[in-house]
Amino acid sequence: MKLGAFSMSLNVKDIHLSKEFYEKLGFQSFGGDITQNWLIMKNENCIIGLFQGMFKKIYLPLILAGMKMLRI
């Protein structure tokens, strides 16, 4: 079964350290602007968005509600 592309966005504390970490896992910069604290990285079909200081809160009830709707 082929699932296609996989992507997610991550709120990170240090975008430079996060970039180094994901580069060690084989990801390469694909877009974004690290000077503006956001970066898109890609490794084959996996795309990760790194965002520093852009998301102040995580809305866990909304995430859980979405998971329930998807029956995860």
Contact map, one row per residue, 1 for C-alpha under 8 A:
111000000000000000000000000000000000000000000000000000000000000000000000
111100000000000000000000000000000000000000000000000000000000000000000000
111111000000000000000000000000000000000000000000000000000000000000000000
011111000000000000000000000000000000000000001000000000000000000000000000
001111100000000000000000000000000000000000001110000000000000000000000000
001111110000000000000000000000000000000000001110000000000000000000000000
000011111000000000000000000000000000000000000111100000000000000000000000
000001111100000000000000000000000000000000000011100000000000000000000000
000000111110000000000000000000000000000000000001111000000000000000000000
000000011111000000000000000000000000000000000001111000000000000000000000
000000001111100000000000000000000000000000000000011111100000000000000000
000000000111111001000000000000000000000000000000011110000000000000000000
000000000011111000000000000000000000000000000000000110000000000000000000
000000000001111111000000000000000000000000000000000100000000000000000000
000000000001111111100000000000000100111000000000011100000000000000000000
000000000000011111110000000000000100000000000000000000000000000000000000
000000000000011111111000000000000000000000000000000000000000000000000000
000000000001011111111100000000000000000000000000010000000000000000000000
000000000000001111111110000000000000000000000000010000000000000000000000
000000000000000111111111000000000000000000000000000000000000000000000000
000000000000000011111111100000000000000000000000000000000000000000000000
000000000000000001111111111100000000000010000000000000000000000000000000
000000000000000000111111111100000000000000000000000000000000000000000000
000000000000000000011111111000000000000000000000000000000000000000000000
000000000000000000001111111000000000000000000000000000000000000000000000
000000000000000000000111111100000000000000100000000000000000000000000000
000000000000000000000111111110000000000011100000000000000000000000000000
000000000000000000000110011111000000000011100000000000000000000000000000
000000000000000000000000001111100000001111000000000000000000000000000000
000000000000000000000000000111110000001111000000000000000000000000000000
000000000000000000000000000011111000001110000000000000000000000000000000
000000000000000000000000000001111100011100000000000000000000000000000000
000000000000000000000000000000111111111000000000000000000000000000000000
000000000000001100000000000000011111111000000000000000000000000000000000
000000000000000000000000000000001111110000000000000000000000000000000000
000000000000000000000000000000001111110000000000000000000000000000000000
000000000000001000000000000000001111111000000000011110000000000000000000
000000000000001000000000000000011111111100000000111100000000000000000000
000000000000001000000000000011111100111110000000111000000000000000000000
000000000000000000000000000011110000011111000011110000000000000000000000
000000000000000000000100001111100000001111100011110000000000000000000000
000000000000000000000000001111000000000111111111000000000000000000000000
000000000000000000000000011100000000000011111110000000000000000000000000
000000000000000000000000000000000000000001111110000000000000000000000000
000111000000000000000000000000000000000001111110000000000000000000000000
000011100000000000000000000000000000000001111111000000000000000000000000
000011110000000000000000000000000000000111111111100000000000000000000000
000000111100000000000000000000000000000111000111110000000000000000000000
000000111100000000000000000000000000011110000011111000000000000000000000
000000001111001001100000000000000000111110000001111100000000000000000000
000000001111001000000000000000000000111000000000111111100000000000000000
000000000011111000000000000000000000110000000000011111100000000000000000
000000000011100000000000000000000000100000000000001111110000000000000000
000000000010000000000000000000000000000000000000001111110000000000000000
000000000010000000000000000000000000000000000000001111111100000000000000
000000000000000000000000000000000000000000000000000011111100000000000000
000000000000000000000000000000000000000000000000000000111110000000000000
000000000000000000000000000000000000000000000000000000111111000000000000
000000000000000000000000000000000000000000000000000000001111111000000000
000000000000000000000000000000000000000000000000000000000111111100000000
000000000000000000000000000000000000000000000000000000000011111110000000
000000000000000000000000000000000000000000000000000000000011111111000000
000000000000000000000000000000000000000000000000000000000011111111100000
000000000000000000000000000000000000000000000000000000000001111111110000
000000000000000000000000000000000000000000000000000000000000111111111000
000000000000000000000000000000000000000000000000000000000000011111111100
000000000000000000000000000000000000000000000000000000000000001111111111
000000000000000000000000000000000000000000000000000000000000000111111111
000000000000000000000000000000000000000000000000000000000000000011111111
000000000000000000000000000000000000000000000000000000000000000001111111
000000000000000000000000000000000000000000000000000000000000000000111111
000000000000000000000000000000000000000000000000000000000000000000111111
